Each structure stands twice: as C-alpha cells, then as structure tokens.
C-alpha cells in the first residue's frame, strides 16, 4: 500500500476508528449538499429522530434542477419546485448555510465552494454528487457519496470507507496552444480506461499540472471519477495558496502563514511510495473529442473513429454499441461531424477562465444558422465577473444565449435538454446514452474553446486553426 502520500496523511489525520467491517470511520471536514440528493437524507434523519450533528460544517446550494432562463417561482416543473422548497425548509430547520438563487453565492456546488475559499488543502470533503473529486485540486480528499451516506454525514459527520490505493499519474511538459486541461484529462481516461482507477485515488503530478491554474486543475480532478478513481488530487503549492488568499473563508491575518506551513507539510513526501505510476508527455496531447458513449472513447480531433481491429477484444463490444448509437462509422474522421447544440458550462468547465477561452474563439465570429449555442456560468459570481469583463456581450454578439448559473444541460434535470437525435458539442463531463436529456440524444465531450469552434463552424473543428 501507498506510504507518505498526501492521501495517506489526510486519511490518517481524519481517521476516527476502525469499524468491525474493517472499514475506516472517517471524519468529514466539509459537507456540501444540493437539492437533488439531500431531501431523502433529511427525511431519513426525521424518521430516526436524529438531528444534524455539525450544521456549521454543511453548506447548501441549488444547481441541478435550476432553470437557466426563467427562474421565476414557483418553477414550471412541479418536481423542481418541490425540491427547492425541501432544501429551503431543511436548511432553515437545521441551521445550515444556504446559497439560494439571487444571493450572489448560488451556483454549481463544485464551483461555489472553491471560489468562496471553503475548499482548502488537507480537508476531507463529501457531497452527494459524483464530481466531488473536483475539490482534490486543492490537495483535499473529496468523495462523491450516495443519499444514505449524505444521511450518515449529516447525522455523524463521518463516513464508513475502505482505504484506497494511490496511483501517481504524471504528465510532464508544456501543452501546445489550443490544448487545455480538458484535453489532458480526456487523454488520460482514454489511455487508462474508465475502470482503470477503480479502487484508487489518482495523484496528478508532474510539470504540466504544476503549470496549470487552479481552475484548470479543478477540471482535471473533476473527471477523475470518469476514469474510475474515487478521488483525484494535486499537491498544494504556491498556485494553490495564491488562489485561496483573501477568499471569504480562507485563513486571515496571522493565521494565514500558519495555514500555508501546515498545508505545505501535507504534500506527498519526496520518497513517498505509490501503488502505481503512469507517465504521459504533454507534447503528445492534442485537442480531444469523445466519439462514443463513455468518456474513455476519445480521440484527437485529427484522428478517425477507431476500427474494431484497432481495439482490444474487451473494447470491441462497447465500440459496436457506440457506433450504432452515435451513428458514426469506424474509420470516419471526427472532424467535420455536424453539430446541432453547443453547450458551454458545467462543474467541469463553467468557470471564468473557461468562458474567457471560449470567448476568444467566439469574438468576431457568429454561430451557424440553425445551431442552438448557449453559455451557462458556473455560479452567480462567475456570471458577475464575466459580465464585468464584457464576455456576455461577446457571446451575445456571436449568437450565443447567455444564461443564469446552474448545471444546465450537463445532467439535464431542468429545461435545458437535447431533443430527439440531436448531437451536442458539450464542455460537460459525461457522454452516456441519454445523459443530456434525450433518450436518443448524442454527446461529444470537448473543451469550451472547442465547443465555441463547433458553434461558429457548425461542425467539429480543430480549434488550433482558429487561434
């Protein structure tokens, strides 16, 4: 087993005890909740006559079901309105901080916690959402959990978990222009597979990640779960500290230097032992697009859809299913694939830097007639910042719709959905069958800049030709 890694250190610091099952009872420092997976958990507490043990350690927002156009209450969707009322009541009754629409702090849960400085190195973080791995970008250990586990954290502030192995995923070198963090993580998942990380935490390391901003690192850790890893993290460094300093909940004054010293001590030791190591060269990574029905079915934008004989026997069956569902032929170039809908947003790529990169491509160009293209900021703060920089005007002039903050078409538990067999260029994180709201809708994952390029050309386009 691993030894001396940040994961080992943080795990040991939060270990309450060992359960009869052999699992660790792990203390959770920060619990994030939203409107979809929390109502049932609160109901379970009421059924058992239990209260929330540490309400000050739980923070709530609304994101999944929030409309991004008309946010007037009551919502048109009766179930969405019911979920809204439930989280309003549950947070008020239990004294939990709630970032409601219009508060200035609402947004996708994995966007608002980092931007407020709630997410910090050395923490254990849990949320009833699979992409909680995002917070590992700060050197935290962050787990997506199920509804019964949301109940457990509310009631006890702990989780029963089996300790993971740790694999070091190293990427070295500088990325070429037009290649982004999203391309890096899609490349990693392509190479290691969607089950390659099962039973592991991924420690992303190497000079490529060291050169990334915090928002880029969040994109990478966000999709660790898509590679099968329960969590992914990056050791905290000066980039981390610079991002956190001065944020709402970051340590202040004299406590700041103490915090930085503590966070630095948690970094993986130089002689740390890992359960696995893989190394990639950044120069070999190109703008990447998924062609199939898992995030692991990705190729460089200049490549063709793989042929069965180029795949392992294990991958051929899934590929056959993907060819049929996606209506793409083996050997077909992915570049030039016609697009119907272009979505920029999500917990993966809805931050200010993502919008800036997409705006660079959109500026001075226009969305092709017949294509629906829209931009959804990850939070109300991101929206405010983007508008202060005039990004909304750039997008609107280019024919994009500018929306309110929310999860939008990533999961499509709101009015933003694909229709029928529409095919989407999406900056989100999953391309599963039916993921974006239509049982037959198709999704191509790519970076926000690549989505913008698709919007203004009407097809999958190599963004490097447009920069």
C-alpha positions in Angstrom: 0.0 0.0 0.0 1.0 3.6 -0.5 3.0 5.4 2.1 3.9 9.1 2.7 1.4 10.5 0.1 -0.9 13.4 0.8 -3.7 10.9 0.6 -2.2 8.8 3.4 -1.6 11.8 5.6 -5.0 13.3 5.2 -6.7 9.9 5.7 -4.8 9.2 8.9 -5.5 12.7 10.3 -9.2 12.2 9.8 -9.4 8.6 11.0 -11.8 8.2 13.9 -11.5 4.5 14.2 -11.7 1.1 12.5 -15.1 -0.5 12.1 -15.9 -4.2 12.6 -16.1 -4.4 8.8 -12.5 -3.3 8.5 -13.5 0.0 7.0 -12.3 3.3 8.4 -14.7 5.6 10.1 -13.5 8.9 8.5 -14.3 12.4 9.8 -15.6 14.7 7.1 -14.4 18.3 7.5 -16.8 19.8 4.9 -20.1 18.5 3.7 -21.7 20.1 0.6 -25.3 19.5 -0.3 -27.7 20.4 -3.1 -31.4 19.9 -3.8 -31.4 16.5 -5.5 -29.7 14.1 -3.1 -30.5 15.8 0.2 -34.3 15.7 0.6 -34.3 11.9 1.1 -31.4 12.1 3.5 -33.1 14.7 5.7 -36.3 12.5 5.6 -34.2 9.6 6.9 -33.0 11.7 9.8 -36.5 12.7 10.7 -37.7 9.1 10.6 -35.0 8.2 13.2 -35.4 11.3 15.3 -31.9 12.4 14.6 -30.5 16.0 14.2 -27.6 17.4 12.1 -24.5 16.9 14.3 -22.4 19.8 13.0 -24.6 22.1 10.9 -21.8 24.6 10.6 -19.8 22.0 8.6 -22.5 21.7 5.9 -23.1 24.2 3.1 -26.0 24.1 0.7 -26.8 25.4 -2.7 -29.2 24.7 -5.6 -27.8 23.8 -9.0 -29.1 20.6 -10.8 -32.8 21.5 -11.3 -32.4 25.3 -11.5 -33.8 26.7 -14.8 -31.2 28.9 -16.5 -33.7 31.0 -18.4 -36.9 31.7 -16.4 -36.1 31.4 -12.7 -39.5 32.8 -11.5 -41.0 31.0 -8.6 -42.8 28.7 -8.4 -40.8 26.8 -11.1 -42.8 25.5 -14.1 -41.5 22.0 -13.2 -43.5 20.8 -10.2 -40.8 18.4 -9.0 -38.1 21.0 -9.3 -40.3 23.4 -7.2 -40.8 20.6 -4.6 -37.0 20.1 -4.4 -36.5 23.8 -3.9 -39.0 24.0 -1.1 -37.5 21.0 0.5 -33.9 22.4 0.7 -35.2 25.7 1.8 -37.1 24.1 4.7 -34.4 21.6 5.6 -31.6 24.1 5.7 -33.7 26.6 7.7 -34.8 24.0 10.2 -31.3 22.6 10.8 -29.4 25.9 10.8 -27.4 25.2 7.6 -26.0 27.9 5.4 -27.9 28.0 2.1 -26.9 29.9 -1.0 -30.2 30.5 -2.8 -30.8 32.0 -6.2 -30.2 35.7 -6.1 -27.9 35.5 -3.1 -24.9 36.3 -5.2 -23.3 33.0 -4.0 -25.5 30.4 -5.7 -24.1 28.1 -8.4 -22.9 24.6 -9.1 -21.8 23.2 -5.8 -18.3 22.4 -7.1 -17.8 25.9 -8.3 -19.1 27.9 -5.3 -17.1 26.1 -2.6 -13.7 26.7 -4.2 -14.5 30.3 -5.1 -15.5 31.1 -1.6 -12.4 29.5 -0.1 -14.4 26.8 1.6 -12.3 24.1 -0.1 -8.8 24.0 1.4 -5.8 21.7 1.4 -5.8 18.8 3.8 -9.6 18.6 4.1 -11.9 15.7 3.8 -14.9 16.7 1.7 -18.1 14.9 0.8 -21.1 15.7 -1.4 -23.9 13.7 -2.9 -22.6 14.2 -6.3 -20.0 12.1 -8.2 -17.9 15.0 -9.3 -16.9 16.0 -5.8 -13.4 14.8 -6.8 -13.1 18.4 -8.2 -12.0 19.6 -4.8 -9.0 17.4 -4.8 -7.3 20.2 -7.0 -6.6 21.9 -3.7 -4.9 18.9 -2.0 -8.1 17.8 -0.4 -9.5 14.3 -0.3 -13.0 14.6 -1.8 -15.6 11.9 -2.2 -18.9 11.8 -4.1 -21.4 9.9 -2.0 -24.9 8.4 -2.2 -28.0 9.5 -0.4 -27.7 7.2 2.5 -24.2 8.4 3.0 -25.4 12.0 2.9 -27.6 11.0 5.8 -24.6 9.5 7.6 -22.6 12.7 7.3 -25.5 14.8 8.4 -26.0 12.6 11.5 -22.4 11.8 12.5 -20.1 13.9 10.4 -18.3 10.6 9.4 -18.3 8.1 6.6 -17.5 4.4 6.6 -14.9 3.9 3.8 -12.4 1.4 2.7 -9.0 3.0 2.2 -8.0 3.4 -1.5 -4.7 2.6 -3.2 -2.9 5.6 -4.7 -1.7 5.8 -8.3 0.6 8.7 -9.4 -0.5 10.0 -12.8 2.3 12.1 -14.1 2.2 14.5 -17.0 5.3 16.4 -18.0 6.0 19.2 -20.4 4.1 22.2 -21.8 0.8 21.9 -23.6 0.6 23.2 -27.2 -1.7 26.2 -27.9 -5.3 25.1 -28.3 -4.8 22.2 -25.9 -6.4 22.6 -22.5 -6.9 20.8 -19.2 -10.0 19.1 -20.5 -7.9 17.6 -23.3 -5.4 16.3 -20.7 -7.9 14.5 -18.6 -9.8 13.1 -21.6 -6.4 11.8 -22.9 -5.6 10.2 -19.5 -9.0 8.5 -19.4 -8.6 7.3 -23.0 -5.3 5.7 -22.2 -6.1 4.2 -18.7 -9.8 3.4 -19.3 -13.0 4.2 -17.5 -12.3 1.5 -15.0 -8.6 2.0 -14.7 -8.9 3.9 -11.5 -11.3 1.6 -9.7 -10.0 1.2 -6.1 -7.6 4.1 -6.5 -7.1 7.7 -5.7 -5.2 9.4 -8.5 -2.4 11.8 -7.5 -2.0 14.1 -10.6 1.6 15.2 -10.7 4.3 16.5 -13.0 5.3 19.8 -14.6 2.2 20.0 -16.7 -0.1 20.2 -13.7 2.4 22.5 -11.9 2.0 25.0 -14.8 -1.8 24.9 -14.6 -4.1 27.4 -12.9 -6.3 26.3 -10.1 -9.3 26.3 -12.4 -7.5 24.0 -14.9 -6.5 21.7 -12.0 -10.2 21.6 -11.0 -11.2 20.4 -14.5 -8.7 17.6 -14.3 -9.7 16.4 -10.8 -13.4 16.8 -11.6 -13.1 14.0 -14.2 -11.0 11.6 -12.1 -14.2 9.8 -11.3 -14.8 9.3 -15.1 -11.6 7.2 -15.1 -12.9 5.1 -12.3 -10.9 6.7 -9.5 -12.9 7.5 -6.3 -11.0 10.8 -6.0 -8.2 12.7 -7.6 -5.9 15.3 -6.1 -3.0 17.6 -6.8 -0.4 18.5 -4.1 -0.9 22.1 -2.8 1.7 24.6 -3.9 2.1 28.4 -4.4 -0.5 28.4 -7.1 -3.0 26.9 -4.6 -2.1 29.4 -1.9 -2.3 32.4 -4.2 -5.8 31.3 -5.3 -7.0 30.9 -1.8 -5.5 34.1 -0.2 -8.2 36.7 0.6 -11.2 34.5 -0.2 -14.2 34.6 2.1 -13.4 31.5 4.3 -9.6 31.4 3.8 -7.5 31.9 7.0 -6.8 35.6 7.6 -4.0 37.7 9.1 -1.6 35.8 11.3 -3.4 32.5 10.7 -2.5 32.6 7.0 1.2 31.9 7.3 0.4 29.1 9.8 -2.1 27.6 7.4 0.4 27.7 4.5 3.1 26.0 6.6 0.6 23.3 7.6 -0.7 22.8 4.0 2.8 22.5 2.7 3.6 19.8 5.2 0.8 17.7 3.8 2.4 17.4 0.4 3.4 13.9 -0.6 7.0 13.1 0.6 9.8 13.0 -1.9 10.2 9.3 -1.1 6.5 8.5 -1.0 5.5 5.0 -2.1 2.7 4.5 -4.6 0.6 1.6 -5.7 1.2 2.5 -9.3 2.8 5.0 -11.7 1.9 6.1 -15.2 3.7 8.9 -17.1 2.5 11.0 -20.1 4.1 13.5 -22.3 2.2 16.7 -22.7 3.5 17.3 -26.2 1.7 14.2 -27.4 -1.7 15.5 -26.2 -4.0 17.2 -28.9 -7.5 18.7 -28.7 -9.5 15.6 -27.8 -13.1 14.7 -28.6 -15.2 11.8 -27.4 -16.8 9.8 -30.3 -18.6 7.2 -28.2 -20.8 6.6 -25.1 -18.1 6.7 -22.4 -15.6 9.4 -21.6 -12.9 6.8 -22.4 -13.9 6.7 -26.0 -12.0 9.8 -27.0 -9.7 10.6 -29.9 -7.6 13.5 -31.1 -9.6 15.9 -33.3 -7.4 15.0 -36.2 -7.9 11.2 -35.8 -10.6 8.9 -37.1 -13.2 6.8 -35.2 -11.3 3.7 -34.2 -11.9 0.5 -36.3 -12.7 -2.8 -34.4 -9.4 -4.3 -35.4 -7.6 -1.5 -33.7 -9.3 -2.2 -30.3 -8.8 -4.9 -27.7 -11.4 -7.7 -27.6 -12.7 -6.2 -24.4 -13.4 -2.8 -26.0 -14.9 -4.1 -29.3 -18.4 -4.9 -27.9 -18.8 -1.4 -26.4 -17.4 0.1 -29.5 -20.0 -1.7 -31.6 -22.7 -0.3 -29.3 -21.2 3.2 -29.7 -21.0 3.1 -33.5 -24.7 2.3 -33.7 -25.9 4.7 -31.0 -23.7 7.6 -32.2 -24.3 6.9 -35.9 -20.6 7.1 -36.6 -18.7 4.7 -38.8 -15.4 3.0 -38.0 -12.6 5.0 -39.7 -14.7 8.1 -40.1 -13.0 11.4 -39.3 -14.4 13.0 -36.2 -13.5 16.4 -37.6 -16.4 17.7 -39.7 -19.1 15.9 -37.7 -22.2 18.1 -37.9 -23.4 19.6 -34.6 -26.9 20.7 -33.5 -26.4 22.1 -30.0 -23.4 23.7 -28.3 -23.2 23.8 -24.5 -20.5 25.7 -22.6 -20.8 25.3 -18.8 -21.0 22.6 -16.0 -18.9 21.8 -12.9 -16.1 20.7 -15.3 -15.9 23.8 -17.5 -18.1 26.6 -16.2 -15.5 28.8 -14.5 -14.4 32.3 -15.6 -11.2 31.0 -17.3 -13.3 28.6 -19.4 -15.6 31.3 -20.5 -12.6 33.6 -21.4 -11.1 30.9 -23.6 -14.4 30.2 -25.4 -15.0 34.0 -25.8 -11.6 34.3 -27.6 -12.9 31.9 -30.3 -16.4 33.4 -30.4 -15.2 37.0 -30.8 -15.8 38.4 -34.3 -17.5 35.2 -35.4 -21.1 34.0 -35.4 -23.0 30.9 -34.5 -24.0 29.0 -37.7 -27.7 29.3 -38.5 -29.8 26.5 -37.1 -27.5 25.7 -34.2 -28.5 26.3 -30.6 -25.5 27.6 -28.7 -25.6 28.7 -25.1 -23.3 29.6 -22.2 -24.1 28.9 -18.6 -21.8 30.4 -15.9 -20.9 28.0 -13.1 -22.0 30.4 -10.4 -23.6 33.8 -9.8 -20.1 35.1 -9.0 -18.7 33.8 -12.3 -21.6 35.4 -14.2 -21.0 38.7 -12.5 -17.2 38.6 -13.3 -17.9 37.6 -16.9 -20.3 40.5 -17.3 -17.8 42.9 -15.8 -15.3 41.8 -18.4 -17.8 42.1 -21.2 -17.8 38.4 -22.1 -21.6 38.2 -22.1 -21.6 40.9 -24.9 -19.0 38.9 -26.9 -21.1 35.8 -26.7 -24.4 37.5 -27.4 -22.9 39.4 -30.4 -21.7 36.0 -31.7 -25.2 34.5 -31.4 -24.8 32.5 -28.2 -27.5 32.6 -25.5 -26.2 34.0 -22.1 -27.9 32.2 -19.2 -28.1 32.2 -15.4 -26.0 29.9 -13.2 -26.7 26.2 -12.9 -25.9 22.7 -14.0 -28.0 23.1 -17.2 -27.5 20.5 -19.9 -24.8 18.5 -18.2 -27.4 16.3 -16.4 -30.5 18.0 -17.9 -32.6 17.8 -14.8 -34.0 21.1 -15.8 -35.5 22.6 -19.1 -32.1 22.5 -20.9 -32.3 19.2 -22.8 -31.4 17.8 -26.2 -34.4 16.9 -28.4 -34.6 13.6 -30.2 -31.4 12.6 -32.1 -29.7 16.0 -31.7 -25.9 15.8 -31.4 -24.2 18.1 -28.9 -20.8 19.6 -28.6 -20.5 19.8 -24.8 -17.9 21.0 -22.3 -19.5 18.8 -19.6 -18.2 15.5 -18.2 -20.4 12.6 -19.4 -21.4 11.3 -22.8 -23.6 8.4 -21.6 -26.7 7.4 -23.6 -29.4 9.9 -22.8 -27.2 12.0 -20.5 -28.3 15.3 -21.8 -32.0 14.9 -21.6 -33.0 12.9 -24.6 -33.1 9.1 -24.6 -31.6 9.1 -28.1 -29.5 12.4 -27.9 -25.8 12.2 -28.6 -22.9 14.0 -26.8 -19.4 14.8 -27.9 -17.2 16.0 -25.0 -14.6 18.6 -25.6 -13.0 21.8 -24.2 -15.0 25.0 -24.0 -12.9 26.5 -26.8 -13.6 23.5 -29.0 -17.3 23.9 -28.3 -17.1 27.5 -29.4 -15.3 26.5 -32.5 -18.1 24.0 -33.3 -20.7 26.6 -32.7 -19.3 29.0 -35.2 -18.5 26.4 -37.9 -21.4 24.1 -37.4 -19.2 21.0 -37.0 -16.4 19.5 -35.0 -13.4 21.8 -35.8 -9.8 21.8 -34.7 -9.7 25.0 -32.5 -6.0 25.4 -33.3 -6.9 26.5 -36.8 -8.9 29.4 -35.2 -6.5 30.8 -32.7 
